[in-house]
Amino acid sequence: MSPFLAPQFFTWLGLFCMWIYFTPAIARGVFGGVPGSPEYQRGLEWGGVCFAVYNGTAFLVAFGLVALAGRGVPAKLLHRIGLLCAGAGLCSVGLVKTPELLLLSMAGVGIGWATILSMPYALLANSIPAKQMGFYMGVFNFFIVLPQILAATLLGPAVKHLLGGQAMAAVVIGGGCLVLAALALSWVPEEKAAA
């Protein structure tokens, strides 16, 4: 069970960095606004568009994941590719200077989101005893809650005091967490071949 926990932890920590800081980061970094300005408001609105793009991408990619998994592509490989796409998408936000390019970044996040919602559970289900499935899934889901608690309690002070209040840095760190999650998949055991 333990090899599964690091990818889960870093995945969700990266997602919480995005969910909390993406919109203010682009409102300042891409739109050049300050809170209360029209530019900042446009950035906040564009954040909603970006989130729609990543969710729409995830919806479409999910169909492809079913087809690829059905053809025998390992869940671990699909998940690693998804996490790397999401990590690259979030890291690239720090380089983007035009709103339209953010949509490409968020498409990468959407690819990752599609795998995050399914592949970790497929990997875990193939590796644990069926009689203890409920217990292990509960522990596994705790590693969604733990990053949420850490983000809620420590991320704000860390951004304020360690990152100089730069929301964009938190988004890029979130991308780095997703890349770490992809690397941590190396310790997850290979899937059992279907009988």
LOVORO-392375 format. One line per 4 residues: number of its first residue (from 1); their letters; for each residue x, z, y of N, C-alpha, C, CB. Coordinates in Angstrom, 2 decimals. Atoms other than C-alpha are relative to their C-alpha. Glycine has a CB too. Layout:
! residues N
NUM> A> X/Z/Y/X/Z/Y/X/Z/Y/X/Z/Y  ... $
END
This chain:
! residues 195
1> MSPF> 0.83/0.00/-1.21/0.00/0.00/0.00/0.87/0.00/1.26/-0.94/1.22/0.00  -0.78/-0.16/-1.23/2.76/0.90/2.48/0.55/-1.30/0.58/1.13/0.93/-0.26  -0.49/1.23/-0.64/4.17/-2.64/2.91/-1.05/-0.69/0.86/0.49/-0.96/-1.05  1.08/0.63/-0.76/0.78/-3.66/4.29/-0.23/0.64/1.37/-1.28/0.05/-0.80 $
5> LAPQ> 0.35/-0.76/-1.19/0.69/-1.03/7.02/0.73/-0.44/1.26/0.27/1.45/-0.24  -0.74/0.44/-1.19/3.43/-2.28/9.37/-0.58/-1.28/0.59/1.48/-0.21/-0.35  0.62/1.19/-0.61/1.94/-5.78/9.74/-1.33/0.32/0.66/-0.20/-1.08/-1.06  1.30/-0.37/-0.56/-1.48/-4.25/10.32/0.17/0.74/1.33/-0.79/0.87/-1.00 $
9> FFTW> -0.23/-0.80/-1.19/-0.16/-1.75/12.88/0.45/-0.90/1.17/1.05/1.09/-0.28  -0.52/0.83/-1.09/1.83/-4.29/14.93/-0.99/-1.07/0.44/1.31/-0.65/-0.43  1.03/1.00/-0.36/-0.96/-6.87/14.77/-0.97/0.60/1.00/-0.76/-0.49/-1.26  1.05/-0.57/-0.85/-3.51/-4.55/16.29/0.56/0.59/1.29/-0.75/1.07/-0.76 $
13> LGLF> -0.60/-0.44/-1.26/-1.11/-3.05/18.83/0.15/-1.20/0.95/1.38/0.67/-0.26  -0.11/1.22/-0.81/-0.42/-6.59/20.04/-1.34/-0.45/0.56/0.61/-1.12/-0.81  1.34/0.39/-0.46/-4.13/-7.34/20.24/-0.50/0.92/1.12/-0.99/0.02/-1.17  0.45/-0.92/-1.05/-4.84/-4.20/22.26/0.76/-0.24/1.30/0.18/1.45/-0.45 $
17> CMWI> -0.74/0.37/-1.23/-2.06/-5.16/24.70/-0.68/-1.18/0.68/1.49/-0.36/-0.34  0.67/1.17/-0.57/-3.84/-8.48/25.16/-1.36/0.38/0.59/-0.17/-1.09/-1.07  1.36/-0.30/-0.46/-7.37/-7.12/25.43/-0.02/0.84/1.27/-0.76/0.72/-1.09  -0.02/-0.87/-1.17/-6.41/-4.51/28.01/0.63/-0.69/1.21/0.75/1.29/-0.31 $
21> YFTP> -0.81/0.46/-1.13/-3.89/-6.43/30.14/-0.04/-1.49/0.30/1.38/0.39/-0.22  -0.04/1.45/-0.22/-4.45/-10.18/29.79/-0.65/-0.41/1.32/-0.69/-0.72/-1.16  0.74/0.45/-1.19/-7.05/-10.60/32.52/0.68/0.42/1.30/-1.42/0.55/-0.03  -0.71/-0.33/-1.24/-5.29/-8.57/35.24/1.37/-0.70/0.10/0.19/1.51/0.11 $
25> AIAR> -1.30/0.67/-0.03/-1.99/-10.20/34.22/-0.12/-1.41/0.56/0.62/-0.04/-1.39  0.11/1.38/-0.51/-3.23/-13.72/34.84/-0.58/-0.02/1.41/-0.88/-0.84/-0.94  0.54/-0.06/-1.36/-5.20/-12.70/37.93/1.12/0.14/1.03/-1.00/1.17/0.15  -1.16/-0.16/-0.88/-1.89/-11.63/39.48/1.03/-1.10/-0.22/0.65/1.38/-0.21 $
29> GVFG> -1.13/0.87/0.31/0.67/-13.77/37.70/-0.26/-1.48/0.12/0.47/0.28/-1.35  0.32/1.43/-0.04/-1.11/-17.12/37.52/-0.76/-0.36/1.27/-0.81/-0.41/-1.24  0.83/0.29/-1.16/-3.65/-16.92/40.34/0.56/0.59/1.30/-1.40/0.53/-0.22  -0.64/-0.57/-1.18/-1.44/-14.89/42.70/-0.89/0.93/0.80/0.47/-1.08/0.87 $
33> GVPG> 0.93/-0.88/-0.71/-4.23/-12.48/43.57/0.42/1.45/-0.01/-1.37/-0.12/-0.59  -0.10/-1.46/0.00/-4.34/-8.84/44.43/-1.42/0.52/-0.14/0.71/0.56/1.33  1.36/-0.49/0.19/-7.30/-6.64/43.52/-0.84/-0.09/1.27/0.03/1.44/-0.49  0.92/0.17/-1.12/-10.25/-7.48/45.76/0.07/-1.36/0.67/0.27/1.05/1.02 $
37> SPEY> -0.13/1.32/-0.64/-9.00/-10.93/46.77/-0.79/-1.05/-0.78/1.48/-0.41/0.10  0.70/1.08/0.71/-10.85/-14.18/45.91/0.85/-0.58/-1.14/-0.37/-1.12/0.98  -0.87/0.53/1.05/-7.81/-15.34/43.91/-0.02/0.91/-1.23/1.44/-0.14/0.52  0.05/-0.96/1.10/-7.88/-12.18/41.83/-1.34/-0.14/-0.75/0.17/1.46/0.53 $
41> QRGL> 1.32/0.18/0.61/-11.61/-12.66/41.20/-0.03/-1.27/-0.85/-1.09/-0.06/1.07  -0.08/1.26/0.78/-10.97/-16.26/40.08/0.79/0.23/-1.29/0.66/-1.13/0.84  -0.79/-0.31/1.19/-8.31/-14.94/37.70/-0.79/0.80/-1.02/1.24/0.76/0.39  0.84/-0.78/0.91/-10.73/-12.42/36.24/-1.01/-0.90/-0.71/-0.72/1.12/0.75 $
45> EWGG> 0.96/0.94/0.59/-13.29/-15.17/35.70/0.68/-0.93/-1.00/-0.70/-0.83/1.10  -0.73/0.89/0.90/-10.68/-17.45/34.13/0.40/0.74/-1.27/1.25/-0.58/0.71  -0.27/-0.79/1.19/-9.78/-14.61/31.76/-1.14/-0.10/-1.01/0.23/1.45/0.37  1.15/0.18/0.90/-13.30/-14.90/30.35/0.01/-1.35/-0.67/-1.29/0.18/0.77 $
49> VCFA> -0.11/1.35/0.58/-12.80/-18.63/29.84/1.06/0.00/-1.09/0.34/-1.05/1.10  -1.09/-0.06/0.98/-9.52/-17.95/28.04/-0.43/0.72/-1.28/1.22/0.69/0.60  0.47/-0.73/1.17/-11.15/-15.41/25.74/-1.01/-0.84/-0.79/-0.62/1.35/0.41  0.93/0.90/0.70/-13.89/-17.93/24.94/0.77/-1.05/-0.79/-0.95/-0.70/1.01 $
53> VYNG> -0.81/1.00/0.69/-11.21/-20.47/24.01/0.61/0.59/-1.26/1.10/-0.55/0.92  -0.62/-0.54/1.22/-9.44/-18.12/21.61/-1.06/0.29/-1.06/0.79/1.27/0.32  1.05/-0.24/0.99/-12.73/-17.15/19.95/-0.54/-1.31/-0.57/-1.14/0.80/0.62  0.45/1.30/0.48/-13.89/-20.77/19.73/1.01/-0.63/-0.95/-0.27/-0.93/1.16 $
57> TAFL> -1.06/0.51/0.87/-10.55/-21.79/18.25/-0.03/0.71/-1.34/1.39/0.17/0.65  0.05/-0.77/1.24/-10.78/-19.00/15.69/-1.16/-0.46/-0.88/-0.13/1.50/0.30  1.17/0.46/0.75/-14.25/-20.17/14.69/0.31/-1.30/-0.74/-1.20/-0.19/0.94  -0.32/1.30/0.61/-13.01/-23.71/14.04/1.09/0.12/-1.06/0.43/-0.99/1.07 $
61> VAFG> -1.12/-0.15/0.93/-9.77/-22.66/12.35/-0.44/0.69/-1.29/1.14/0.79/0.66  0.47/-0.71/1.19/-11.66/-20.37/9.96/-0.44/-0.97/-1.10/-1.15/0.93/0.36  0.41/0.99/1.00/-13.14/-23.44/8.25/1.21/-0.64/-0.67/-0.87/-1.10/0.65  -1.23/0.55/0.57/-9.67/-24.88/7.80/0.69/0.98/-0.93/0.94/-0.41/1.10 $
65> LVAL> -0.61/-1.02/0.86/-8.43/-21.60/6.34/-0.66/0.02/-1.38/-0.09/1.39/0.65  0.73/0.02/1.28/-11.14/-21.72/3.68/0.48/-1.19/-0.83/-1.54/-0.08/0.23  -0.44/1.20/0.72/-10.11/-25.26/2.76/1.43/0.16/-0.51/-0.11/-1.25/0.91  -1.40/-0.16/0.41/-6.39/-24.44/2.69/0.15/1.04/-1.11/0.85/0.40/1.20 $
69> AGRG> -0.06/-1.02/1.05/-6.88/-21.26/0.65/-0.56/-0.55/-1.31/-0.79/1.25/0.42  0.58/0.61/1.19/-9.07/-23.23/-1.74/0.94/-0.98/-0.69/-1.27/-0.71/0.36  -0.99/0.92/0.57/-6.19/-25.66/-2.25/1.26/0.72/-0.46/0.37/-1.07/1.02  -1.12/-0.78/0.54/-3.85/-22.85/-3.21/1.07/0.40/0.99/0.62/-0.76/-1.07 $
73> VPAK> -1.00/-0.45/-0.99/-2.00/-22.25/0.06/-0.07/1.53/0.05/-0.27/-0.64/1.43  0.02/-1.47/0.06/-0.97/-18.58/-0.12/-0.50/0.64/1.30/1.39/0.52/-0.32  0.54/-0.73/-1.15/-2.79/-16.16/2.16/1.13/0.56/0.87/-0.91/1.15/-0.48  -1.13/-0.56/-0.74/0.55/-14.61/3.15/0.60/-1.05/0.94/1.07/0.52/-0.98 $
77> LLHR> -0.54/1.08/-0.83/1.83/-17.96/4.44/-0.96/-0.33/1.14/0.26/-1.26/-0.85  1.00/0.29/-1.04/-1.40/-18.68/6.31/-0.01/1.09/1.07/-1.40/-0.13/-0.63  0.02/-1.11/-0.96/-1.35/-15.24/7.89/1.27/0.02/0.85/-0.15/1.34/-0.74  -1.25/0.02/-0.76/2.31/-15.50/8.89/-0.04/-1.10/1.07/1.21/-0.22/-0.95 $
81> IGLL> 0.11/1.09/-0.98/1.70/-18.86/10.57/-0.95/0.39/1.12/-0.48/-1.31/-0.69  0.97/-0.42/-1.01/-1.35/-17.44/12.34/0.57/1.03/0.96/-1.22/0.56/-0.67  -0.60/-1.03/-0.85/0.54/-14.38/13.60/1.07/-0.59/0.92/0.61/1.11/-0.85  -1.02/0.63/-0.83/3.40/-16.54/14.84/-0.64/-0.84/1.11/0.93/-0.89/-0.86 $
85> CAGA> 0.72/0.77/-1.03/0.95/-18.84/16.67/-0.54/0.94/1.08/-1.16/-0.81/-0.63  0.55/-0.96/-0.97/-0.72/-15.82/18.28/1.11/0.63/0.83/-0.79/1.10/-0.74  -1.12/-0.58/-0.73/2.61/-14.24/19.19/0.58/-0.96/1.01/1.08/0.45/-0.97  -0.52/1.01/-0.92/3.90/-17.46/20.71/-0.99/-0.24/1.14/0.29/-1.32/-0.74 $
89> GLCS> 1.02/0.19/-1.03/0.61/-17.89/22.56/0.06/1.09/1.06/-1.38/-0.04/-0.61  -0.06/-1.09/-0.97/0.81/-14.45/24.16/1.32/0.02/0.76/-0.21/1.33/-0.69  -1.29/0.02/-0.69/4.52/-14.68/24.93/0.05/-1.12/1.03/1.15/-0.17/-1.01  -0.03/1.13/-0.93/3.98/-18.06/26.59/-0.79/0.26/1.27/-0.53/-1.25/-0.68 $
93> VGLV> 0.79/-0.31/-1.19/1.47/-16.54/29.01/0.91/0.41/1.16/-1.02/1.13/-0.30  -0.95/-0.40/-1.03/4.44/-15.08/30.88/0.70/-1.16/0.68/1.02/0.91/-0.58  -0.65/1.18/-0.56/5.74/-18.60/31.51/-0.96/-0.95/0.70/0.73/-0.75/-1.09  1.01/0.92/-0.50/2.48/-20.30/32.46/-0.22/0.19/1.50/-1.33/0.19/-0.75 $
97> KTPE> 0.24/-0.05/-1.45/1.94/-21.17/36.11/-1.30/-0.69/0.41/1.16/-0.64/0.74  1.27/0.66/-0.30/-1.29/-23.20/35.89/-1.07/0.49/-0.97/0.14/-1.55/-0.07  1.06/-0.55/0.84/-4.63/-21.96/34.56/-0.29/-0.85/-1.25/-1.27/0.13/0.80  0.34/0.87/1.13/-5.21/-24.98/32.32/0.95/0.20/-1.18/0.03/-1.46/0.43 $
101> LLLL> -0.95/-0.22/1.09/-2.04/-24.28/30.31/-0.30/1.29/-0.75/1.41/0.03/0.54  0.39/-1.23/0.69/-3.41/-20.83/29.53/-0.91/-0.30/-1.19/-0.71/0.96/0.97  0.90/0.35/1.09/-5.99/-22.55/27.35/0.79/-0.35/-1.26/-0.90/-1.18/0.40  -0.85/0.31/1.14/-3.21/-23.86/25.11/0.57/1.29/-0.60/1.14/-0.95/0.42 $
105> SMAG> -0.50/-1.30/0.47/-1.70/-20.37/24.91/-1.07/0.72/-0.81/0.45/0.88/1.19  1.08/-0.72/0.67/-5.07/-18.95/23.94/-0.48/-0.69/-1.26/-1.17/0.17/0.95  0.29/0.68/1.27/-5.62/-21.62/21.30/0.92/0.55/-1.09/0.18/-1.55/0.14  -0.91/-0.63/0.96/-2.52/-20.17/19.61/-0.49/1.37/-0.42/1.40/0.11/0.59 $
109> VGIG> 0.55/-1.31/0.32/-4.06/-16.72/19.83/-1.21/-0.16/-0.92/-0.40/0.77/1.30  1.18/0.24/0.84/-7.25/-18.13/18.31/0.37/-0.31/-1.45/-0.81/-1.14/0.56  -0.46/0.28/1.37/-5.35/-19.48/15.30/0.36/1.32/-0.68/1.24/-0.97/0.01  -0.35/-1.31/0.57/-3.93/-16.01/14.76/-1.21/0.86/-0.26/0.94/0.72/0.92 $
113> WATI> 1.20/-0.83/0.15/-7.30/-14.33/15.29/-0.76/-0.39/-1.26/-0.91/-0.14/1.24  0.70/0.45/1.21/-8.80/-16.46/12.51/0.65/0.60/-1.25/0.01/-1.54/-0.09  -0.65/-0.57/1.19/-6.17/-15.23/10.05/-0.09/1.52/-0.02/1.47/-0.44/-0.06  0.06/-1.47/-0.10/-6.28/-11.63/11.31/-1.30/0.53/-0.56/0.17/0.46/1.46 $
117> LSMP> 1.31/-0.46/0.46/-9.96/-11.38/10.46/-0.21/-0.14/-1.50/-1.07/-0.76/0.71  0.25/0.23/1.42/-9.52/-12.45/6.85/1.21/0.22/-0.89/-0.49/-1.38/-0.19  -1.14/0.03/0.92/-6.04/-12.80/5.39/0.56/1.37/-0.38/1.08/-0.80/0.60  -0.53/-1.31/0.44/-4.88/-9.14/5.48/-0.83/0.61/-1.12/0.07/0.96/1.18 $
121> YALL> 0.88/-0.57/1.02/-7.89/-8.15/3.41/0.14/-0.74/-1.32/-1.46/-0.04/0.46  -0.24/0.76/1.22/-7.32/-10.96/0.93/1.31/0.43/-0.65/0.02/-1.52/0.29  -1.29/-0.46/0.53/-3.68/-9.89/0.56/-0.11/1.38/-0.64/1.05/0.03/1.10  0.12/-1.37/0.51/-4.57/-6.24/0.09/-0.86/0.04/-1.26/-0.60/0.93/1.07 $
125> ANSI> 0.92/-0.02/1.15/-7.45/-6.89/-2.31/0.68/-0.51/-1.27/-1.23/-0.85/0.30  -0.71/0.52/1.16/-5.10/-8.84/-4.58/1.09/0.93/-0.51/0.60/-1.33/0.33  -1.13/-0.85/0.34/-2.62/-5.96/-4.72/-0.36/1.44/-0.35/0.95/0.01/1.13  0.36/-1.39/0.27/-4.60/-2.76/-5.25/-0.98/0.08/-1.16/-0.61/0.65/1.26 $
129> PAKQ> 0.94/-0.15/1.12/-6.56/-1.37/-8.20/-1.45/-0.07/0.49/0.24/1.33/-0.72  1.40/0.19/-0.40/-10.22/-2.37/-8.03/-0.75/1.33/0.10/-0.70/-0.92/-1.00  0.71/-1.28/-0.01/-11.35/1.21/-8.77/0.29/0.82/1.26/0.38/0.81/-1.22  -0.38/-0.75/-1.20/-9.57/2.49/-5.64/-0.12/-0.85/1.27/1.42/0.53/-0.14 $
133> MGFY> 0.13/0.94/-1.12/-10.54/-0.38/-3.35/-0.51/0.68/1.26/-0.92/-1.14/-0.38  0.58/-0.65/-1.17/-12.67/1.77/-1.04/0.99/0.91/0.71/-1.20/0.80/-0.40  -0.99/-0.91/-0.59/-9.94/4.36/-0.51/1.08/-0.79/0.74/0.64/0.89/-1.09  -1.09/0.76/-0.61/-7.22/1.81/0.17/-0.47/-0.79/1.22/0.61/-0.95/-1.02 $
137> MGVF> 0.52/0.72/-1.17/-9.40/-0.26/2.51/-0.21/0.95/1.17/-1.32/-0.71/-0.35  0.17/-0.99/-1.06/-10.20/2.92/4.45/1.32/0.35/0.66/-0.64/1.25/-0.55  -1.33/-0.29/-0.54/-6.51/3.78/4.84/0.50/-1.22/0.80/1.00/0.35/-1.14  -0.42/1.24/-0.66/-5.80/0.14/5.76/-0.66/-0.13/1.36/-0.33/-1.22/-0.88 $
141> NFFI> 0.72/0.10/-1.28/-8.46/0.19/8.47/0.41/1.09/0.99/-1.50/0.09/-0.25  -0.52/-1.02/-0.91/-6.98/3.40/9.86/1.13/-0.58/0.85/0.51/1.22/-0.80  -1.09/0.62/-0.74/-4.06/1.20/10.92/-0.50/-1.06/0.98/1.00/-0.62/-0.96  0.59/0.66/-1.16/-6.46/-0.58/13.24/-0.29/1.06/1.06/-1.32/-0.79/-0.39 $
145> VLPQ> 0.38/-1.08/-0.91/-7.62/2.70/14.75/1.22/0.66/0.64/-0.83/1.05/-0.75  -1.21/-0.65/-0.54/-4.14/4.22/15.16/0.59/-0.76/1.18/1.05/0.14/-1.10  -0.49/0.71/-1.19/-2.87/1.42/17.45/-0.97/0.08/1.18/0.26/-1.45/-0.34  0.98/-0.14/-1.07/-6.11/1.69/19.41/0.16/1.33/0.72/-1.43/-0.14/-0.57 $
149> ILAA> -0.21/-1.33/-0.59/-5.54/5.41/19.96/1.28/0.00/0.83/0.05/1.09/-1.09  -1.26/0.06/-0.73/-1.93/4.78/20.96/-0.13/-0.82/1.28/1.10/-0.60/-0.89  0.18/0.85/-1.18/-2.93/1.98/23.33/-0.81/0.74/1.06/-0.70/-1.32/-0.37  0.87/-0.69/-0.96/-5.64/4.12/24.91/0.71/1.17/0.68/-1.25/0.51/-0.71 $
153> TLLG> -0.64/-1.18/-0.58/-3.37/7.11/25.46/1.37/-0.27/0.62/0.15/1.05/-1.06  -1.39/0.17/-0.44/0.15/5.77/25.94/0.30/-1.31/0.74/0.89/0.09/-1.17  -0.33/1.30/-0.58/-0.02/2.14/27.01/-0.11/0.00/1.52/-0.92/-1.07/-0.57  0.16/-0.06/-1.45/-1.33/2.83/30.52/1.18/0.66/0.69/-1.27/0.75/0.35 $
157> PAVK> -1.18/-0.63/-0.61/1.41/5.34/31.40/1.28/-0.80/-0.22/0.18/1.39/-0.55  -1.20/0.79/0.26/4.04/3.10/29.75/0.08/-1.19/0.96/0.03/-0.50/-1.46  0.00/1.14/-0.93/2.99/0.09/31.84/0.29/0.49/1.42/-1.36/-0.75/-0.06  -0.17/-0.50/-1.37/2.84/2.17/35.00/1.43/0.47/0.26/-0.97/1.15/0.25 $
161> HLLG> -1.29/-0.64/-0.27/6.12/4.07/34.62/1.20/-0.76/-0.55/-0.01/1.38/-0.58  -1.13/0.69/0.60/8.29/1.91/32.36/0.05/-1.49/0.36/-0.05/0.15/-1.49  0.06/1.44/-0.29/7.12/-1.60/33.26/-0.34/-0.28/1.46/-1.02/-0.67/-0.90  0.24/0.20/-1.42/6.57/-1.05/36.98/-1.39/-0.52/0.32/1.00/-0.94/0.55 $
165> GQAM> 1.37/0.44/-0.23/2.82/-1.69/36.68/-0.24/-1.47/-0.29/-0.37/0.28/1.41  0.12/1.43/0.28/3.42/-5.26/35.47/-0.83/-0.26/-1.26/1.40/-0.62/-0.15  0.88/0.29/1.12/0.46/-6.19/33.29/0.52/-1.16/-0.84/-1.42/-0.31/0.50  -0.52/1.15/0.73/2.15/-9.47/32.37/1.03/0.43/-1.05/0.62/-1.01/0.96 $
169> AAVV> -0.99/-0.49/0.96/4.97/-7.56/30.68/-0.70/0.58/-1.23/0.90/1.07/0.65  0.74/-0.56/1.13/2.41/-5.75/28.52/-0.55/-1.11/-0.89/-1.15/0.89/0.50  0.51/1.13/0.79/0.91/-9.09/27.44/1.13/-0.61/-0.83/-0.63/-1.08/0.93  -1.14/0.57/0.72/4.34/-10.45/26.50/0.46/0.95/-1.11/1.17/-0.28/0.98 $
173> IGGG> -0.32/-0.97/1.05/5.11/-7.23/24.60/-1.01/-0.10/-1.13/0.02/1.44/0.57  1.01/0.22/1.03/1.81/-7.77/22.77/0.33/-1.20/-0.86/-1.37/-0.18/0.64  -0.43/1.17/0.77/3.05/-11.21/21.76/1.17/0.34/-0.91/0.39/-1.14/0.93  -1.12/-0.44/0.82/6.27/-9.62/20.54/-0.46/0.84/-1.19/0.98/0.79/0.84 $
177> CLVL> 0.56/-0.79/1.11/4.24/-7.16/18.45/-0.57/-0.90/-1.09/-1.08/0.96/0.52  0.56/0.93/0.99/2.45/-10.07/16.77/1.11/-0.71/-0.78/-0.90/-1.03/0.69  -1.14/0.60/0.70/5.79/-11.71/15.96/0.60/1.02/-0.97/1.07/-0.49/1.02  -0.48/-1.06/0.90/6.99/-8.37/14.52/-0.91/0.13/-1.22/0.08/1.34/0.74 $
181> AALA> 0.95/-0.07/1.11/3.83/-8.28/12.40/0.26/-1.13/-0.99/-1.46/-0.05/0.51  -0.30/1.14/0.87/4.65/-11.76/11.07/1.27/0.24/-0.81/0.14/-1.29/0.83  -1.24/-0.30/0.70/8.18/-10.64/10.21/-0.20/1.10/-1.04/1.08/0.42/1.00  0.26/-1.10/0.93/6.89/-7.45/8.56/-0.74/-0.45/-1.25/-0.80/1.10/0.70 $
185> LSWV> 0.65/0.53/1.20/4.86/-9.59/6.16/1.00/-0.29/-1.11/-0.77/-1.28/0.35  -1.02/0.25/1.01/8.17/-10.19/4.38/0.00/1.08/-1.08/1.39/-0.08/0.65  0.01/-1.11/0.97/7.73/-6.80/2.68/-1.30/0.06/-0.80/0.21/1.31/0.72  1.26/0.03/0.76/4.19/-7.57/1.50/0.24/-0.77/-1.29/-1.16/-0.65/0.85 $
189> PEEK> -0.24/0.69/1.28/4.27/-8.48/-2.21/-0.69/-1.36/-0.06/-0.47/0.88/-1.16  0.60/1.32/0.21/3.59/-12.04/-3.24/-1.32/0.16/-0.73/0.96/-0.93/-0.79  1.33/-0.05/0.63/0.05/-12.76/-4.34/0.10/-0.31/-1.49/-0.97/-0.98/0.69  0.08/0.31/1.44/-0.83/-12.78/-8.01/-0.63/-1.37/-0.16/-0.83/1.09/-0.77 $
193> AAA> 0.57/1.33/0.27/-1.53/-16.23/-9.34/-1.37/0.18/-0.63/0.93/-0.84/-0.93  1.34/-0.06/0.56/-5.18/-16.87/-10.14/0.03/-0.38/-1.46/-0.95/-0.92/0.77  0.01/0.25/1.44/-5.94/-16.78/-13.87/-0.87/-1.20/-0.33/-0.51/1.23/-0.76 $
END
